Amino acid sequence: MTQGQEITNIRKALDITRKEFSDALGLSIEQEKTMKLWESDKEAIPPIVYNKILTFPTKAPLISPTKSECRFTQIDLFAGIGGIRQGFQKHGGRTVFSSEWDKFAQKTYRINYGETPVGDITQVDINTIPEHDILLAGFPCQPFSQAGLKKGFDDARGTLFFNIAEILKTKRPKAFMLENVKQLRGHDKGNTLTTILSILDELNYYVPAPEVLNAYHFGVPQNRERIIIVGFNKDYLPNNYASYQYPTGKISDSISVGKILDESVDIRFTISDKLYQGHLERKKLHKQKGNGFGFCVFNSSSKYTNTISARYYKDGSEALIEQHNTNPRMLTPRECARLQGFPEEFIIPVSNAQAYKQFGNSVCINVIDAVAKSMIDYLEQYNVL
């Protein structure tokens, strides 16, 4: 077998494009253009690249524990790239069902966990969802019908939260954890959250007041706040159950942006003069108007970055990295992965643009890990698991 055939077989085993493979390998733009020639044996592959490809993982590194190894079962809804799943899997959770509609996120999920999520959850027959102990969901924020307020469970119809509520009503898992943007608290003047909590109470779950947790308090250098809603099925709790306490985390002096930065980064991540000038001009304009918007530059000594979002791929404005004697650069996808607490063995099998969207949309695993531990501890004190 030729070297070209070897590297082609590896890429095809992963079922990814040349562009995706090139970005996953951290190749330069010139090398990306040459990959087709390497695969067809029309040009020799540089030894360093050839070795990179040969050692690229083709087996899913983060599969669920087996039935005999797991402590509990879970389902992963609006799964994205499995950040919530990972947090609970660390404590023995076995995922028995997952759902995610985005085809690129499905690809990342498949390559890392060895299973492809089903698509649109609104099209799934609830009866086909396996029994499970804990429901996990990072669901989108949507308003409820104003005309339907006060109707309880039925008020959620037409929203993606309704699909979660229906599964809770039908499958009656022992607990759930929901994650959303901090703004959920004030969404639609507070009606959205009030309705959600009312429905969860109606379904006979003990739901302590939701908490906003910051990733920076849980070991990563990113100022990222997300609301967490947990609930416990009262059918399994004693009448005099104790109050659940969310993890609080703490700020560590050892945390800094430098902890997640690569030592050497390709020039392709340095922003262009045109983009940099645009950032400077917009920042000046915002300053004149008296507001604080604009791009932000951090360095290795910074304690944390701003929140990375799904739009990061456009211009990197929320978190650029200072460079000496040249324009600042964007974070690499691997650095974004670290900001979100993803392990080094996590495979990034999509283009840089898609990777930025995926990590920007994801959760910080460190936060979920801490919430999972506190929930499992709470359930185990009542022998629920």
N, C-alpha and C positions, 0 to 999 in steps of 0.2 A: 504493500500500500504506500502511495506517495505521501509526502507531507501535506500537500494540498487536500488530498482525500481525507487524511486524518483530521485536519482542522475543520473540514466541511462536515464530517460525521459528528464531531463534538457539537458544533453549532446546531445541526439538525436534530440531534438528540435532545437539545434544550428547546427546540422549536422556536428559535428567535431569529430576527433578521440580522444582516451584516451590520447595519447601523447600531442596532441594540447590542450586538456582541462587541463591537468596537468600543462603544461607550462603557460597557460593563468591564472591559479589559483595561480601560483608561488609556486607550491609544490616542495619538495625535490626529488631527484632521487629515494630514497627508497619509498617515498609515491607514486610516479608515477608507480613504479612496483606493488604496492599494490592495485591500483585503480580497477583492474579487480576483485580482491577478494571482494572489497567493493561493487561493482556493483552486484555481484552474492550473496551477503549476507553471504559470507564465512568467513568474518572478520569484526569486528565492525569498524565503521568509527569514527575517533577521532572527538569529538564535534566541535572543531575549524574548521576542514576541512568541516564537514557537513554544518555548518553555512555559510562558504565561498561559497559552491556550491549552497545552497538555495538562497543566495542573489546575485548570479551571474546574470547579466542582460541578458534577453532573447529577449527583444524588442530593435529594432534599435534606438539608441539615437540621430542620426543625420539626420533624414529624411528631405526632402525638404519642404520648406514652401508650403502651399496650393496655388491654382490658385488665390484665392482672397487675399492672404497675400503677394504674391511675387511682387517684383518691376520689374523684368525682367526674361527672360528664358535663359538657357545656355545649351551647350552640353559639355561633359567631355571626351575628346579623349586621348588615351594612359593613362588611368585614374589612374593606379596604385592603391593606397588605398585612393584616393580622396582628397589629400592635396590641390590641386588647387581648386577643387570643394568647399571645406570648406571655403577657403579664400573669394570666391565670394558669397557663400551662406550666410555668415555673413552680407552681404549688401542687402539681399533680393533676391538672385538668386535661381530660381527653375530649377533643372536639369531635362531636358525632354528626354535626351538620353546619354548613357555612353558606352564606349568601352574599354575593357582590355582583353588581351588574356591569361594572366597567371592565372591558376586555383586557386592558393593559394591567389593571390591578389583579385580575384573575390570573394573568400570566405570572406575575411576581409571586402570587399566593401559591400557585401550583408548583413552581420551581423550588420554593422554600419549605412547603409543608407536605408536598407529595399528593395533593388533592386539589381539584378545581371546584371552586364554589359554584352553586347553582346561581342562576341569574336573578332577575327581578323578583324580589320577595312578594310583591303583590300578585304574582302569577303562581305562587306555590300553594299547593293543597296542604293545609295545616296537618291533615291526617298522615301525610307522608313524612312529617318531621319527627325524628325519633324522640322518645322520652329522654329527658335530661334534668340534671340537678340545678344548673345555673344558666340563665339566659344573659348573653352579652350583646350590647348594641351601641354603636356610635351613630345615632340616628340624626338625620338632617332636621334643622329647625324650620317648622312650618306653622302658620297661623291656623286657628280653628275657625269654624263658621261662627260669625257673631250671632246669627239667627239661632244657632243650635246651642249656645251657651246654657248651662244649667241642665242639660239633658244627660249628663254623665257619660257613660261608656259610648253611647251612640253619637255623642258630640265629636268623637274622634274620627268618625267615618270620613273617608276622603283624604286622610293624612297618613303619612308613613308610620306615625306613632300608633295608629289604629292596628297595623299589622302586628306590632309588638304586643299591644294590649290583647288582641285576639289569641295570640300564642300563649300568653300568660293565663288567659281565661280557660283555654282548652287543655293545655299541657300541665298547668299548675306546677311549674318548677319550684324548687325550694327557695331560690333566691334569684335576684337579677342585679345587673349593674348597667346603667345607661350613662353615656358620656355625650356632652354637647358643648358648644361654645359658651363662654361666660355670659354673652348677651342674651341667652335664653331667659335669664331672670327678669329682664325688662322687656322682653319681646311682647309686642301687642299690649303694652301697658301692664305686663304681668299676667295677662289672661292665659297665655299659652302654658306657662309653668303651673299656674293655679289649676287649670283644667287637667293637666297631666297628673298632678299629685292627687287630685280628687278621684280620677279614674283608677289610679293604682290603689288608693284606699278602698274604693268600691269593690275592687277585685280581692280584697281581704289580705293585703300585704302591709306589713309594718314598714313604713317609709320614713326614716329620720329626715330632718331638714337637710336638703341638698347642700353640698359644700363646694366652693371654688378652690381648687388646688393648683399650686404653681409648680411647674417642672423644676424651677430653680431651687426649690426647697427639697428636692428629691435627687440631688446629685448630678444634674446636668446644667451647663452654662447657657440656659435659655429662659428668658422671662416669658413663660407661656402659661396662661391661666385657662382652665377648663372646668366646667361644672360637672360634678359627679352625683348621680342619683342611685342609691342602692335601696333594695327592698328585700324583705324576708317573709316568706309564706307563713301566715299566723297559724295555719293548721299544724305546723311543726313546732311552734313555740309554746312555752307554758304561759299561763295567764299573767304571771308577774315577771315577764321577761325584762331584762336589763336594757338600758339605752345603748344603742350602738354608737361607738366613737370612731369618727373618721381619723385616718392617720394625719398627723400635722406636718411631718417632715421638719427639716431644719437646714439653715444655710451653713454650708461648710466653707471655711476659709481656703481650703485647698482647691476649690473649684475656680476655673478660669477658662476663657475661650481657647487659650493655648492648648488645653488638654485634648481638644477634639480636632486640632488642625494637623494636616499632613505637613511633613517637612519640605517636600518638593511637589510643586503643583504645575501642571502644564500651562503654557501661556494662553491656551484657549479660554481659560477661566478669567483672564484679565479683561476688564470691560474696555470698550473702545473709547477713543477720544470723544467721538460724537455723543455716545451715551453718557460719558462722564460729564461733559459740558451741559448736557440736558439736565442731568441730576443737579448740578451746581446752580443752574439758572432757576430751576423749579424751587430749590431750597431758598434761594434769595427772594423769590416772589412770595413764597409762603411766609417768610420772616417779615417782609414788608407789611403783609396783611395781619401779622400778629398771631399766626398759628404755628404750631411746631411740626408741621408735616414736612417731609423731605426724606432724602436717603440718609442712612446711618452707616458710619464706618467704625469697625471694631478692630482691636489688635489682640495679640496673645495675652496681654495683661488685663484685658477687659474681664469683668466678673461674669458677664452674660451678654448674649445677643438679644435683639428683639425677637418676637414670635415669627418663625418662618411660616409662610402660608402657601397655598396652592398656586399663587400667582408669582412665586419667587422666580420661576424660570424666565419671566418676561424681562426683568432688568435687575433683579437682586437687590432692589432698593432698601428693603427692610434690614438687610444684614450683609454689608460688604466688608471685606477684610483688607486692612491697610497693607500696602507693599512699599518698600523703599525705592525711591527714584522712578516710580512708574504709577500708573493708575491703580486704584484698588481692584480687587478681584471678587468674584462670586465664590461662595462656598462650593466645594465639590459635592456631588451626591453622597459620597461616603461620609463626608463631614456632616451633612444634614442627617444622615442615618445615626451618627453618634450623638448629635444634638437631641435626637428623639429616643436615645437609649437602646437602639438596635445593636445586636452583637456583631462582631467583626465577621462571623461566618455567614451573616445574612447576605444572600446573593441579590445583586441588583441587575436584573436581566433585561432592562428596558433602556430606551434612549435617555439621555440626561434630562431632556425636557419633561418626559413622563415621570422620571425618578423624582424630580423636584416637586411635581404635583402630588405624587404619592406620599412623600415624606411630609409635605406641607399639610396634607389632609389627615395625616396619621395622628396617633396619640403618642405621648411620651411614655414609653414602657415602664420607666422607673416609677411613675405615679400609679399606673395600673397595678404593678407588682405590689406596691404598698397597700393599695385598696384591697387587692385579692387576699393578701395575708390577713388583713383585719377582718374581712368577711368570713374567711375560712375559720379563723379563731373564734369568731362570734357563733358560727353554726356548730362548731365542734363542742362548745361549752354546753350545748343542749343536745349533743349526740345526734344532730340532724344529718351529718354526713357519715 
